Amino acid sequence: MISTVILTLSSCNKVVGPHYATQPGPRDYTWQVDTINADGNILSSIDGSSDSSVWAVGEAGDFRFTIWHFDGKKWSTDSVNRPLSPNAVRAFSPTDVWAVGEDGQIWNYNGIDWSQQARVPLPKGAQGMFLNGIDGNSPSNLYADGEFFDSLDNAHPLIYHLSGSQWSQIKIQDFPDCGLYKMSFFASNRALVLGFKHLPDGSAPDSDKIFSFDGNNLQEIYSGIENRTGWADFCRIAGGCILLEGTSLSFYDGGQSQSLLMIASSNSGAGIVARSTDDVVLSMLDGIAQYNGSDLEYLYHFTGSKLYVTGMKMFSKSLFILTHDYSNGLNYVYRGYLPK
């Protein structure tokens, strides 16, 4: 169902530059919905080098169904029982795809098969670790981020760097009780990193954080309570990134962020993807919506079961929305296509 409901927002000044589109983002998508039965696995990350080579991965209940591929027509898995519970996937090309997950595992797909490229060691004194994100300026200059846990089960952030063929841990400053979950490079040695602070004793409040990363150091640029008014996300576009900071959408190029809009809808979610400052898609609690430089409007309204958006990927003429239905354990991919 395509909704034409206009969501209330407050629009701000136009942002000019290479990231600014001269025309509003298009909305004339046609939609197809795919069902992926991953035997209970929650697919939580999606990426691709084109809309005919897309990957979706997720944590393992059954190791045979953690990695799925879309070839432009259908989703499939090779059902290989790999000891990998992947948290993130990054596709540089059809023959160079990376995935990271539990226990410091880093895997690579070469166009034929997946193989474990590395298993980074636990930091000194750590009792366990997760790698949750991977990105970089090139396939030979990669960074993987995540978290490790000390003997008291307190979380600490960590980042590993691939230079050539060797992975090494970067000695970043500590942010107690905070893990890292996503990374996106928008310039040479400039990235944003998403963090989540969760107190081990279960006390409130949890919080989302955004850090600036220069290849060696983290600098916190945003922190908000983990709910609609404070959660965070970002996505890369030409010239910088779009930031979601609670109910605020802005453009960031490493300097002062420039406001785009304030979201007034009580259904706004915690994920964004964009082509430009005038073509930003946001996850909603009941669907997906788009800011086109003028207003915010639903592109697709979910009906029936309660779906949770777990990942989004945008191409020049298409949009992939990865969701999970906790009521039946199924994953759904909503594929929207613009006219050629």
C-alpha positions in Angstrom: 0.0 0.0 0.0 1.3 3.4 -0.9 0.2 6.2 1.4 -0.2 9.8 0.4 -0.4 11.0 4.0 1.8 14.1 4.6 3.7 14.0 7.9 4.1 17.2 9.9 7.6 18.6 9.8 9.5 21.9 10.1 11.7 22.5 7.1 14.9 24.5 7.4 17.2 26.3 5.0 18.4 24.6 1.9 21.9 23.1 2.0 23.9 23.8 -1.1 26.8 21.9 -2.5 27.5 18.6 -4.4 25.1 16.8 -2.0 22.2 19.1 -3.0 19.8 17.9 -5.7 18.2 20.4 -8.0 15.0 18.3 -8.1 13.1 16.8 -5.2 13.7 13.2 -4.5 11.3 11.0 -6.6 8.5 9.0 -5.1 7.0 7.0 -7.9 8.3 3.6 -6.7 6.7 0.3 -7.7 7.0 -2.3 -4.9 7.7 -6.0 -4.6 7.9 -7.9 -1.3 10.2 -10.9 -0.8 9.9 -13.4 2.1 13.1 -14.9 3.5 12.6 -17.8 5.9 16.1 -17.9 7.6 14.9 -20.6 10.1 14.5 -18.0 12.8 17.6 -16.0 12.2 17.2 -12.2 12.3 18.7 -10.7 9.2 20.0 -7.3 10.4 22.4 -5.9 7.8 22.1 -5.3 4.0 24.5 -4.1 1.4 25.2 -4.5 -2.3 27.3 -3.3 -5.2 24.2 -3.1 -7.4 20.5 -3.9 -7.1 21.3 -7.2 -8.8 23.9 -8.2 -6.3 22.6 -7.6 -2.8 23.6 -9.4 0.5 21.6 -9.7 3.7 23.1 -11.3 6.8 22.1 -11.9 10.4 22.9 -13.6 13.7 22.9 -17.4 13.9 20.2 -19.6 15.3 21.1 -21.9 12.5 24.6 -21.3 10.9 23.4 -22.6 7.5 21.0 -19.6 7.0 23.0 -16.5 8.1 24.1 -15.3 4.6 21.6 -14.5 1.8 22.2 -13.2 -1.7 19.8 -11.5 -4.2 20.8 -11.8 -7.9 18.2 -9.4 -9.3 15.4 -12.0 -9.3 15.4 -14.1 -6.1 17.0 -14.5 -2.7 19.0 -17.7 -2.0 21.5 -19.1 0.5 24.1 -21.8 -0.1 23.2 -23.5 3.2 26.8 -24.0 4.1 27.3 -24.5 7.9 29.9 -21.8 8.6 30.8 -21.0 12.2 29.9 -17.3 11.6 27.2 -15.3 13.2 27.5 -12.1 11.1 26.4 -8.7 12.4 27.3 -6.6 9.3 28.1 -6.9 5.6 29.9 -4.5 3.3 30.0 -5.1 -0.5 32.6 -3.3 -2.6 31.9 -5.3 -5.7 30.3 -8.6 -6.7 33.6 -10.3 -6.1 34.7 -8.5 -2.9 32.2 -8.7 0.0 33.0 -8.6 3.7 31.2 -9.8 6.8 32.1 -9.5 10.5 30.6 -11.0 13.6 31.1 -12.8 16.9 34.5 -13.7 18.4 36.4 -11.3 16.1 35.6 -13.2 12.9 36.2 -11.4 9.6 35.1 -13.2 6.4 35.4 -12.4 2.7 33.6 -13.4 -0.4 35.6 -13.5 -3.6 32.8 -14.1 -6.1 32.9 -17.9 -5.7 32.9 -18.7 -2.0 33.1 -17.3 1.5 36.3 -17.8 3.6 37.5 -16.7 7.0 40.0 -13.9 6.2 41.0 -13.2 9.9 40.0 -13.8 13.5 41.4 -10.8 15.4 42.6 -11.6 18.9 40.8 -10.6 22.1 42.1 -7.4 23.7 44.1 -7.9 26.9 41.9 -8.9 29.8 38.8 -9.3 27.6 36.3 -12.2 28.2 34.5 -11.9 24.8 34.0 -9.6 21.8 31.8 -8.8 18.9 32.5 -7.0 15.6 29.4 -5.1 14.6 30.4 -2.9 11.6 32.9 -2.8 8.7 33.8 0.0 6.2 36.8 1.7 4.7 38.1 3.8 1.8 39.0 0.6 -0.2 39.0 -3.2 0.3 42.7 -3.0 1.4 42.1 -0.2 3.9 39.3 -1.4 6.1 38.2 -0.8 9.6 36.0 -3.1 11.8 34.3 -1.8 14.9 32.6 -3.4 17.8 32.9 -4.1 21.5 34.7 -6.3 24.1 33.7 -7.3 27.6 35.8 -7.3 30.7 35.6 -9.7 33.6 32.7 -7.8 35.1 30.8 -7.9 31.8 31.3 -4.2 31.2 31.4 -3.2 27.5 34.2 -1.2 25.9 34.6 0.1 22.3 37.2 -1.3 19.9 38.3 -0.8 16.3 40.6 -2.9 14.2 42.3 -1.8 11.0 43.3 -3.7 7.9 46.4 -2.3 6.2 47.5 -4.5 3.3 46.9 -8.0 4.6 47.3 -7.5 8.4 44.7 -6.5 11.0 45.8 -4.6 14.0 43.9 -3.0 17.0 43.8 0.8 17.1 44.3 2.1 20.6 41.3 4.4 20.8 40.2 6.1 24.0 37.8 4.2 26.3 34.1 5.0 26.6 32.9 2.8 29.5 29.8 0.7 28.9 29.8 1.7 25.2 30.0 -0.6 22.2 30.4 0.4 18.6 27.8 -0.8 16.0 28.3 0.9 12.6 30.9 2.8 10.7 30.7 4.9 7.5 33.6 6.7 5.8 32.6 9.9 4.0 36.1 11.3 3.2 39.7 10.1 3.4 40.3 9.1 7.0 37.0 10.7 8.1 34.2 8.5 9.3 31.2 8.5 11.6 30.8 5.7 14.1 27.5 4.7 15.8 27.8 3.8 19.5 25.4 2.4 22.1 25.8 2.8 25.8 24.1 0.1 27.9 24.8 0.0 31.6 25.6 -3.5 32.7 23.4 -3.3 35.8 20.4 -2.6 33.6 19.8 0.8 35.0 18.4 3.5 32.7 18.9 5.3 30.6 20.5 3.6 27.6 21.8 6.0 25.0 22.8 6.3 21.3 26.0 8.1 20.4 27.6 9.3 17.2 31.4 9.7 17.1 33.7 11.3 14.6 36.7 9.1 13.7 39.9 10.3 12.0 41.6 6.9 11.7 43.0 7.0 15.2 40.7 8.9 17.6 37.0 9.0 18.4 35.3 12.2 19.3 31.7 12.2 20.5 29.5 14.6 18.6 26.1 13.4 19.7 24.4 11.6 22.5 20.7 10.9 23.1 18.5 8.7 25.1 17.5 5.4 23.4 14.0 6.3 22.3 12.3 8.3 19.5 13.5 11.7 20.8 17.1 10.7 21.1 18.1 7.7 19.0 20.7 8.2 16.2 21.8 7.0 12.8 23.7 8.3 9.7 24.3 7.5 6.1 26.9 8.6 3.5 26.1 10.8 0.6 28.3 12.9 -1.8 30.3 15.4 0.2 29.3 14.2 3.7 26.7 12.4 5.7 23.0 12.8 6.7 22.6 12.6 10.5 19.5 11.5 12.4 19.7 12.9 15.9 16.5 12.1 17.7 13.9 14.1 15.7 16.4 16.2 13.9 17.7 15.6 10.4 20.9 17.4 9.3 23.8 17.4 6.9 27.4 16.9 8.2 30.6 17.3 6.3 33.1 17.2 9.2 32.4 20.8 10.3 29.2 22.4 11.7 26.1 20.3 10.9 23.4 22.1 8.9 19.8 21.5 9.8 17.4 20.0 7.2 14.2 19.4 9.2 12.6 18.6 12.5 10.4 15.5 12.4 7.1 15.9 14.3 5.6 12.4 13.6 5.3 10.2 16.6 5.9 7.2 14.3 9.5 8.1 13.3 12.0 5.3 13.6 15.8 5.0 14.0 17.2 4.4 10.5 17.9 6.5 7.4 19.4 6.1 3.9 19.8 8.9 1.3 20.9 9.9 -2.2 21.1 13.6 -1.4 19.9 16.2 1.1 16.6 16.2 -0.9 16.1 12.5 -1.1 16.3 11.0 2.4 14.3 7.8 3.4 13.5 7.2 7.0 12.3 4.1 8.8 9.0 4.6 10.5 7.4 2.4 13.2 4.7 1.5 10.6 6.5 1.9 7.3 9.0 4.0 5.5 8.8 7.7 4.6 10.8 10.1 2.4 12.0 13.7 2.9 12.3 15.2 -0.6 13.5 18.7 0.3 10.0 20.0 0.9 7.9 17.6 2.9 8.0 14.1 4.5 5.6 11.6 3.1 5.1 7.8 3.4 6.4 5.7 0.5 5.1 2.5 2.0 2.8 1.8 4.9 3.2 -1.6 6.6 0.0 -3.5 7.3 -0.8 -6.6 9.3 2.0 -7.9 11.5 4.4 -5.6 13.5 7.5 -5.3 11.4 10.9 -3.9 12.5 13.2 -2.3 10.0 16.6 -3.8 10.4 18.5 -2.4 7.4 18.1 -0.2 4.3 20.1 0.1 1.1 19.6 2.7 -1.7 20.7 2.5 -5.3 20.3 5.0 -8.1 16.9 3.6 -9.2 15.9 1.3 -6.4 15.5 1.0 -2.6 15.8 -2.2 -0.5 14.2 -2.3 3.0 15.1 -5.2 5.2 12.6 -6.1 8.0 11.9 -8.8 10.6 8.6 -10.0 11.9 9.1 -11.1 15.5 5.7 -12.7 15.6 6.5 -15.4 13.0 10.3 -15.3 12.8 10.3 -14.3 9.1 12.3 -11.7 7.3 10.9 -9.5 4.5 12.6 -7.4 1.9 10.6 -4.5 0.4 12.1 -3.6 -3.0 11.0 -0.3 -4.5 11.9 0.6 -8.1 11.8 3.9 -9.9 11.1 4.2 -13.6 14.1 3.6 -15.8 
